[in-house]
């Protein structure tokens, strides 16, 4: 396993390695400091400089015109995550509405809930979103947009953490051990950064009972030492509930209604019941669902041929081939659509688009 630099843990690595590596490095640094007088004096100077920076930040509240200068000064000598946390809600909204196709519910819910959450300087609980829908409908894309527009270092930020069950929790008989590790990871990262963002992918493969260890962190009562854990954001991503979502979309289409007429209220409770009762769901009989700790269940609707062709055109433009309408048509025609009678929706959404483009380009 490669070494992790302090504060530079990759979101794709097994985070327990990085967390304990950082802890051990800090411990060693303290030991060295006691034995090296010069280094100790240098550390004292560092601490004094940091204290001066803190006083400067307080000073900016009194003298607003120079606040930007003091903020920059503070961030040059601090590794605080607040220096990397630079949410841009307007760019997030623009990205969602420009580059996500056929998902009016996801676009509206994510942009509105994130904006409302960040507007509250002292939220009473974290923002908890749960993405549901078939493969290739945009769940991962929207997740990455969220990370990209919250931190200046985007998804590579050490404060954005991703968990994949098949990678981090592969053995069902070790759930008890995983629960302890997950609790330690989350609490350790919240202590380091209140603005931490946690993504839990492939929730349909999450061992049942494991995710419930997060329940204390998602409600209003838990306290994490030295930090306001309620500023964190959690996003759960999975396919459980796709049958309910796809059924609603199909009935809407067969009734001759526009997909934009589907409302969140039509699906919210149905998704909650499905993920709670499905034994293939990481939320199977979960106390998180019972306690209603999910802020919003976000449905991702199945995509029609029109949406798939927009995905194709977008990919072609990224490759400098915007004018290839023949490829757009060919890829759109080559996809598999369901149901057999009607062929309304792509069975793989936009997931197979890059491979299909390579075939016809």
C-alpha positions in Angstrom: 0.0 0.0 0.0 1.6 3.4 -1.0 2.4 5.9 1.7 0.0 8.7 2.4 1.2 12.2 2.9 -0.3 14.3 5.8 -3.6 15.7 4.6 -3.2 14.2 1.1 -5.1 11.0 1.4 -6.6 9.9 -2.0 -10.4 9.5 -1.9 -9.9 6.3 -3.8 -7.6 4.7 -1.3 -8.6 2.5 1.7 -9.0 5.5 4.0 -8.1 3.6 7.2 -4.5 3.4 6.0 -4.3 7.1 5.3 -6.0 8.1 8.6 -3.7 6.0 10.8 -0.7 7.0 8.7 -1.4 10.7 9.4 -1.9 10.0 13.1 1.4 8.1 13.4 3.2 10.8 11.5 1.9 13.5 13.9 3.0 11.3 16.8 6.5 10.9 15.5 6.7 14.6 14.8 6.0 15.3 18.5 8.7 12.8 19.6 11.3 14.4 17.2 10.4 17.9 18.5 11.3 16.9 22.0 14.7 15.7 21.0 15.6 18.5 18.6 15.8 21.9 20.3 16.1 23.8 17.0 13.0 22.1 15.6 11.2 22.8 18.8 11.9 26.5 18.5 10.8 26.4 14.9 7.6 24.7 16.0 7.0 27.4 18.6 7.4 30.0 15.9 4.9 28.1 13.7 2.4 28.0 16.5 2.9 31.8 17.2 2.4 32.4 13.5 -0.8 30.4 13.5 -2.1 32.2 16.5 -1.4 35.5 14.7 -3.3 34.3 11.7 -6.3 33.4 13.9 -6.3 36.9 15.4 -6.1 38.3 11.9 -9.2 36.3 10.9 -11.0 37.7 13.9 -9.8 41.2 13.0 -11.4 41.0 9.6 -14.9 40.9 11.2 -14.2 44.5 12.3 -12.5 45.7 9.1 -14.4 44.1 6.3 -12.6 45.8 3.3 -9.3 43.9 4.1 -11.0 40.6 4.8 -9.7 39.0 1.6 -6.1 39.8 2.5 -6.3 38.3 6.0 -8.1 35.2 4.7 -5.3 34.6 2.2 -2.7 35.2 4.9 -4.4 32.7 7.2 -4.6 30.0 4.4 -1.0 30.3 3.5 0.1 29.0 6.9 -2.9 26.9 7.8 -4.0 23.4 6.5 -7.6 24.1 7.6 -10.2 22.5 5.3 -12.1 25.8 5.4 -9.4 27.2 3.1 -10.1 24.5 0.5 -13.9 24.6 1.0 -15.1 27.1 -1.7 -18.6 26.1 -2.7 -19.9 27.6 -5.9 -23.6 27.0 -6.1 -24.2 28.9 -9.3 -21.6 26.8 -11.1 -23.1 23.6 -9.6 -26.6 24.6 -10.9 -25.2 25.5 -14.3 -23.4 22.1 -14.5 -26.4 20.2 -13.4 -28.8 21.8 -15.9 -26.3 21.9 -18.8 -24.7 18.4 -18.5 -27.3 16.1 -16.9 -30.0 14.9 -19.2 -33.6 13.9 -18.4 -33.3 14.3 -14.7 -35.4 17.3 -13.7 -36.0 15.8 -10.2 -32.3 15.3 -9.4 -31.4 18.7 -10.8 -33.9 20.5 -8.7 -33.4 18.5 -5.5 -29.6 18.6 -5.5 -29.3 22.3 -6.4 -32.0 23.4 -3.9 -31.0 21.2 -1.0 -27.3 22.0 -1.2 -28.0 25.7 -1.5 -30.3 25.7 1.4 -27.9 23.7 3.5 -24.9 25.9 2.9 -26.9 29.0 3.5 -27.4 27.9 7.1 -24.2 28.7 9.0 -25.2 26.5 11.9 -27.3 23.6 10.6 -29.1 21.4 13.1 -28.2 18.2 11.2 -26.0 17.1 8.2 -27.3 17.1 4.6 -28.0 13.4 3.7 -29.0 12.6 0.1 -29.7 9.1 -1.2 -29.5 8.7 -5.0 -31.6 5.9 -6.6 -32.0 4.7 -10.2 -30.9 2.4 -13.0 -27.3 2.2 -14.1 -26.2 4.9 -16.5 -28.8 7.5 -15.5 -26.3 10.0 -14.0 -26.0 9.2 -10.3 -22.2 9.1 -10.3 -22.0 12.1 -12.6 -24.1 14.2 -10.2 -22.0 13.0 -7.2 -18.8 14.1 -8.9 -20.3 17.5 -9.8 -21.2 18.0 -6.1 -17.6 17.3 -5.0 -16.1 19.4 -7.8 -18.1 22.5 -6.9 -17.7 22.3 -3.1 -13.9 22.1 -2.9 -11.3 24.0 -4.9 -9.3 20.8 -5.3 -12.6 19.1 -6.4 -12.9 15.3 -6.0 -9.2 15.0 -5.2 -9.7 17.0 -2.0 -8.5 15.1 1.1 -11.8 16.1 2.7 -13.9 14.3 0.1 -14.2 10.6 0.9 -15.5 7.7 -1.2 -16.5 4.3 0.0 -17.2 1.3 -2.2 -18.5 -1.9 -0.5 -16.7 -4.3 -2.8 -13.4 -2.6 -2.1 -13.7 -1.4 1.6 -16.2 -3.9 3.0 -15.9 -7.1 0.9 -16.5 -9.8 3.5 -20.0 -10.1 5.0 -18.7 -12.1 8.0 -16.6 -9.1 9.2 -19.5 -6.6 9.5 -18.8 -6.1 13.2 -15.2 -5.2 12.5 -16.2 -2.9 9.5 -18.7 -1.1 11.8 -15.9 -0.2 14.2 -13.6 0.9 11.4 -16.2 3.0 9.6 -17.2 4.8 12.8 -13.6 5.5 13.5 -13.0 6.8 9.9 -16.0 9.1 9.9 -15.4 10.4 13.4 -11.7 11.0 12.7 -12.4 12.9 9.5 -15.1 15.0 11.1 -12.7 15.9 13.9 -10.2 17.1 11.3 -12.8 18.8 9.0 -16.4 19.6 9.9 -17.1 20.2 6.1 -16.2 16.6 5.2 -18.2 15.0 2.3 -18.8 11.3 2.3 -19.9 9.3 -0.8 -21.1 5.7 -0.3 -21.4 4.0 -3.7 -23.1 0.7 -4.7 -25.4 0.7 -1.7 -27.1 -2.4 -3.0 -23.9 -4.3 -2.3 -23.4 -2.8 1.2 -23.6 -5.6 3.9 -26.9 -5.1 5.8 -26.5 -3.5 9.3 -23.2 -1.9 8.5 -24.4 1.5 7.5 -26.5 1.9 10.7 -23.3 2.7 12.6 -23.6 6.2 11.0 -27.0 6.8 12.6 -25.5 9.0 15.5 -23.7 11.2 13.0 -26.8 11.8 10.9 -29.1 13.1 13.6 -29.2 16.3 15.7 -28.0 14.9 19.0 -24.5 13.4 18.5 -21.4 15.4 19.4 -17.9 15.0 17.9 -15.1 16.5 19.9 -13.8 19.9 18.6 -16.1 20.1 15.6 -19.6 20.8 14.4 -20.3 17.5 12.7 -23.6 18.9 11.4 -21.9 20.7 8.6 -21.0 17.4 6.9 -22.6 16.1 3.7 -23.4 12.4 3.1 -24.5 10.9 -0.3 -25.6 7.3 -0.7 -25.7 5.9 -4.2 -27.5 2.7 -5.4 -29.8 1.0 -7.8 -32.3 -0.2 -5.2 -35.7 1.3 -6.0 -35.1 1.4 -9.8 -38.2 -0.8 -10.3 -40.5 1.7 -8.6 -38.9 4.6 -10.4 -39.0 2.9 -13.8 -42.6 1.8 -13.3 -43.7 5.4 -12.6 -41.8 6.7 -15.7 -43.4 4.0 -17.9 -46.9 4.6 -16.7 -46.4 8.3 -17.2 -45.2 7.7 -20.7 -48.0 5.3 -21.6 -50.5 7.9 -20.4 -49.0 10.4 -22.8 -47.7 12.7 -20.1 -44.5 14.6 -20.1 -41.8 13.2 -17.8 -41.4 16.6 -16.2 -44.9 16.1 -14.8 -43.5 13.4 -12.4 -43.2 14.9 -9.0 -40.9 14.0 -6.1 -44.0 13.4 -3.9 -45.0 10.6 -6.3 -41.8 8.6 -5.5 -40.3 9.7 -2.1 -42.2 7.4 0.2 -42.2 4.5 -2.4 -38.4 4.6 -2.6 -38.1 4.8 1.2 -40.3 1.7 1.6 -38.5 -0.2 -1.1 -34.9 0.3 0.2 -36.1 -0.5 3.8 -37.8 -3.8 2.8 -35.4 -5.0 0.2 -32.8 -7.6 1.4 -30.5 -6.5 -1.4 -30.3 -3.0 0.0 -27.7 -1.6 2.4 -30.7 0.1 4.1 -32.5 -3.2 4.8 -34.4 -2.7 8.0 -32.1 0.2 8.7 -32.6 2.5 11.7 -31.5 5.4 9.5 -34.7 4.9 7.5 -36.8 4.3 10.6 -35.5 7.5 12.2 -36.1 9.4 8.9 -32.5 10.7 8.8 -32.4 10.9 5.0 -32.9 14.5 3.9 -34.1 13.5 0.4 -34.4 10.4 -1.7 -33.3 11.5 -5.1 -34.9 9.5 -8.0 -33.0 9.2 -11.4 -35.5 8.4 -14.2 -34.7 6.0 -17.1 -33.4 7.7 -20.2 -35.1 7.8 -23.6 -33.3 7.7 -26.9 -33.4 11.5 -27.1 -31.4 11.7 -23.8 -29.0 9.0 -25.0 -28.3 11.0 -28.2 -27.6 14.1 -26.2 -25.0 12.1 -24.2 -23.5 11.0 -27.5 -23.3 14.5 -28.8 -21.7 15.8 -25.6 -19.1 13.1 -25.7 -18.3 13.8 -29.4 -17.9 17.5 -28.6 -15.4 16.6 -25.9 -13.5 14.7 -28.6 -13.7 17.6 -31.1 -16.2 15.9 -33.3 -19.4 17.8 -32.7 -20.4 17.7 -36.3 -20.7 13.9 -36.5 -24.5 13.6 -36.5 -24.1 10.2 -38.3 -22.4 8.8 -35.2 -25.1 10.3 -32.9 -27.8 8.6 -35.0 -25.9 5.3 -35.2 -25.2 5.0 -31.5 -28.8 6.0 -30.6 -30.1 3.2 -33.0 -27.7 0.6 -31.6 -28.8 0.8 -28.0 -31.2 -1.6 -26.4 -34.5 -0.1 -25.3 -37.2 -1.4 -23.0 -40.0 -2.6 -22.8 -40.2 -4.7 -25.9 -43.6 -3.0 -26.6 -42.8 0.6 -27.1 -39.0 0.6 -26.5 -39.2 3.8 -24.5 -36.1 3.6 -22.3 -32.4 2.7 -22.7 -31.6 -0.4 -20.7 -28.1 0.9 -19.8 -28.8 4.7 -19.9 -25.7 6.5 -21.1 -23.3 4.1 -19.6 -22.4 2.3 -22.9 -22.1 5.5 -24.9 -18.3 5.9 -24.9 -17.8 2.3 -26.1 -20.4 2.7 -28.8 -18.8 5.9 -30.0 -15.5 4.1 -30.4 -17.3 1.5 -32.5 -18.9 4.0 -34.9 -16.4 6.9 -34.9 
